[in-house]
Amino acid sequence: MDNTADAIIIGGGIIGCATGYYLTKKGLKVYLFEKDYLTAGSTGRCIGGIRQQFSTELSIRVAMESVKKFKELQEEYDIEFYQGGYLFLAHTEEMVTTYKKLIALQKSSGLDVEFVDVKQITEIVPGINTRDLLGGVYCQSDGQANPFLVVDAYAQRIKSRGGVFTASEITGLNIEKDRVVSVKTQDNKVYYAPIVVNTTGPFIKKFSAQFGLNIPIYPERHEALITEPVERFFDPMIVDYRDDGCYFNQKFNNGSIIGCYTPKPNVPGLDLGSSFLFLKEMGRRMARLMPKLRNLKIIRQWSGSYSMTPDGNPILDHTDINGLYIVGGMCGHGFMLGPEIGWLTSQFITGTGVPYDLSSFSLTRDFSDREVMR
Ligand SMILES: Cc1cc2nc3c(=O)[nH]c(=O)nc-3n(C[C@H](O)[C@H](O)[C@H](O)COP(=O)(O)OP(=O)(O)OC[C@H]3O[C@@H](n4cnc5c(N)ncnc54)[C@H](O)[C@@H]3O)c2cc1C
């Protein structure tokens, strides 16, 4: 293996691997470096949900294009992509109003999404608790896929022209005259490329600080759990955005129920510990929404990082160091947006045309607007 590539990617999560896949498809020789194993970061800890319901035109479009790319990938590899939908529940009039407003925007972007009443909800999810429920928003073409299989599929393509190096931490960048020329691994090996993409997820801020870059990406801990497998009895990801809500779906491959909630207050930092509070609370919240889950056994709990930006949108941009790009800050959406973000990054880097305005993903944007469906 020689030490020169057309592009080097740092980080073996969905964003790095999707970027590498699309650069490879363009004929570039890509080297990808991962400090642990592929999916060791947030990607292997996510629950695999894929939705297109967002509150800005750009996010909706990126998510819709991502779904097309998941579909295409499913034709090449079995990634367990399944369009079982997403169902957002409304328990207050305020949520009903917000969702109805968002539906108008989503529909104008071409998304097939509808407001459903309580009776329709009980048909979509038999056995759901209708107490305080006023309705919901349902998008049938949302769904799920297996993050491990998606990353593996992308990595296979990268390896076909370049290389994927695991247990290979990048500890330094060599910068000459404001241009990145090479990267250095923990065992002092040097690899050269004119393009280096930092996709280190929750580590982007810390990694970039070494080179004087201040990137507004802040890791937060999110916990998750999975139950024993049972016969499949519901399709969509059920999302309850109440303060003590949660979200979960049933895995297409084996029928396990997988889910999490957004902790309030948030838990900043890189700590990946698991708490008894989450185990107890998540069980309670799931059983409240779906009483028949009450006797299911939880077989595993874990945690991972959300890489948050101040406005809830990703960052996809070049830096002040020529040849060095940052792609991250995916918040809770990196898996679902990953395929399109990877493709957009490959277009952006190679100057082959980006079909829409990416200024809302730029490093120098005004971060004060906020994505509502965070
Ligand atoms: C509990 C939970 C549930 C989630 N559920 C969903 C969901 O349903 N749908 C969804 O879309 N998103 C979900 N997410 C969010 C999603 O997981 C992330 O947005 C996404 O995985 C981010 O991918 P990434 O490639 O940017 O980062 P990561 O997957 O974290 O990849 C970064 C990689 O870089 C590596 N790395 C770091 N530093 C170095 C270095 N110096 N050298 C080499 N390698 C390095 C890390 O080891 C890591 O593997 C969830 C997240 C959590 C925690």
PDBQT file of the ligand as one rigid body, heavy atoms in Angstrom, charges set to zero:
ROOT
HETATM    1  C1  LIG A 401     -28.545   6.958  20.940  1.00  0.00    +0.000 C 
HETATM    2  C2  LIG A 401     -28.472   7.584  19.580  1.00  0.00    +0.000 A 
HETATM    3  C3  LIG A 401     -29.506   7.381  18.666  1.00  0.00    +0.000 A 
HETATM    4  C4  LIG A 401     -29.441   7.953  17.394  1.00  0.00    +0.000 A 
HETATM    5  N1  LIG A 401     -30.425   7.675  16.494  1.00  0.00    +0.000 NA
HETATM    6  C5  LIG A 401     -30.350   8.181  15.243  1.00  0.00    +0.000 A 
HETATM    7  C6  LIG A 401     -31.323   7.854  14.272  1.00  0.00    +0.000 A 
HETATM    8  O1  LIG A 401     -32.268   7.092  14.516  1.00  0.00    +0.000 OA
HETATM    9  N2  LIG A 401     -31.202   8.390  13.020  1.00  0.00    +0.000 N 
HETATM   10  C7  LIG A 401     -30.176   9.247  12.700  1.00  0.00    +0.000 A 
HETATM   11  O2  LIG A 401     -30.135   9.734  11.567  1.00  0.00    +0.000 OA
HETATM   12  N3  LIG A 401     -29.227   9.554  13.606  1.00  0.00    +0.000 NA
HETATM   13  C8  LIG A 401     -29.279   9.054  14.854  1.00  0.00    +0.000 A 
HETATM   14  N4  LIG A 401     -28.318   9.351  15.772  1.00  0.00    +0.000 N 
HETATM   15  C9  LIG A 401     -27.266  10.321  15.389  1.00  0.00    +0.000 C 
HETATM   16  C10 LIG A 401     -26.220   9.637  14.535  1.00  0.00    +0.000 C 
HETATM   17  O3  LIG A 401     -25.744   8.499  15.189  1.00  0.00    +0.000 OA
HETATM   18  C11 LIG A 401     -25.062  10.601  14.252  1.00  0.00    +0.000 C 
HETATM   19  O4  LIG A 401     -25.555  11.852  13.785  1.00  0.00    +0.000 OA
HETATM   20  C12 LIG A 401     -24.128  10.027  13.193  1.00  0.00    +0.000 C 
HETATM   21  O5  LIG A 401     -23.789   8.702  13.485  1.00  0.00    +0.000 OA
HETATM   22  C13 LIG A 401     -22.884  10.889  13.074  1.00  0.00    +0.000 C 
HETATM   23  O6  LIG A 401     -22.003  10.232  12.204  1.00  0.00    +0.000 OA
HETATM   24  P1  LIG A 401     -20.535  10.747  12.026  1.00  0.00    +0.000 P 
HETATM   25  O7  LIG A 401     -19.919   9.950  10.943  1.00  0.00    +0.000 OA
HETATM   26  O8  LIG A 401     -20.531  12.240  11.902  1.00  0.00    +0.000 OA
HETATM   27  O9  LIG A 401     -19.821  10.478  13.441  1.00  0.00    +0.000 OA
HETATM   28  P2  LIG A 401     -19.322   9.107  14.107  1.00  0.00    +0.000 P 
HETATM   29  O10 LIG A 401     -20.189   7.956  13.765  1.00  0.00    +0.000 OA
HETATM   30  O11 LIG A 401     -19.112   9.402  15.553  1.00  0.00    +0.000 OA
HETATM   31  O12 LIG A 401     -17.924   8.847  13.407  1.00  0.00    +0.000 OA
HETATM   32  C14 LIG A 401     -16.769   9.569  13.747  1.00  0.00    +0.000 C 
HETATM   33  C15 LIG A 401     -15.640   8.558  13.816  1.00  0.00    +0.000 C 
HETATM   34  O13 LIG A 401     -14.387   9.255  13.880  1.00  0.00    +0.000 OA
HETATM   35  C16 LIG A 401     -13.504   8.460  14.635  1.00  0.00    +0.000 C 
HETATM   36  N5  LIG A 401     -12.388   9.320  15.051  1.00  0.00    +0.000 N 
HETATM   37  C17 LIG A 401     -12.438  10.339  15.946  1.00  0.00    +0.000 A 
HETATM   38  N6  LIG A 401     -11.220  10.927  16.025  1.00  0.00    +0.000 NA
HETATM   39  C18 LIG A 401     -10.406  10.267  15.159  1.00  0.00    +0.000 A 
HETATM   40  C19 LIG A 401      -9.048  10.413  14.802  1.00  0.00    +0.000 A 
HETATM   41  N7  LIG A 401      -8.271  11.371  15.336  1.00  0.00    +0.000 N 
HETATM   42  N8  LIG A 401      -8.516   9.565  13.888  1.00  0.00    +0.000 NA
HETATM   43  C20 LIG A 401      -9.292   8.600  13.327  1.00  0.00    +0.000 A 
HETATM   44  N9  LIG A 401     -10.594   8.413  13.634  1.00  0.00    +0.000 NA
HETATM   45  C21 LIG A 401     -11.148   9.248  14.531  1.00  0.00    +0.000 A 
HETATM   46  C22 LIG A 401     -14.391   7.954  15.763  1.00  0.00    +0.000 C 
HETATM   47  O14 LIG A 401     -13.840   6.802  16.388  1.00  0.00    +0.000 OA
HETATM   48  C23 LIG A 401     -15.692   7.667  15.039  1.00  0.00    +0.000 C 
HETATM   49  O15 LIG A 401     -15.813   6.323  14.622  1.00  0.00    +0.000 OA
HETATM   50  C24 LIG A 401     -28.325   8.777  17.025  1.00  0.00    +0.000 A 
HETATM   51  C25 LIG A 401     -27.291   8.958  17.948  1.00  0.00    +0.000 A 
HETATM   52  C26 LIG A 401     -27.338   8.371  19.211  1.00  0.00    +0.000 A 
HETATM   53  C27 LIG A 401     -26.198   8.568  20.150  1.00  0.00    +0.000 C 
ENDROOT
TORSDOF 0
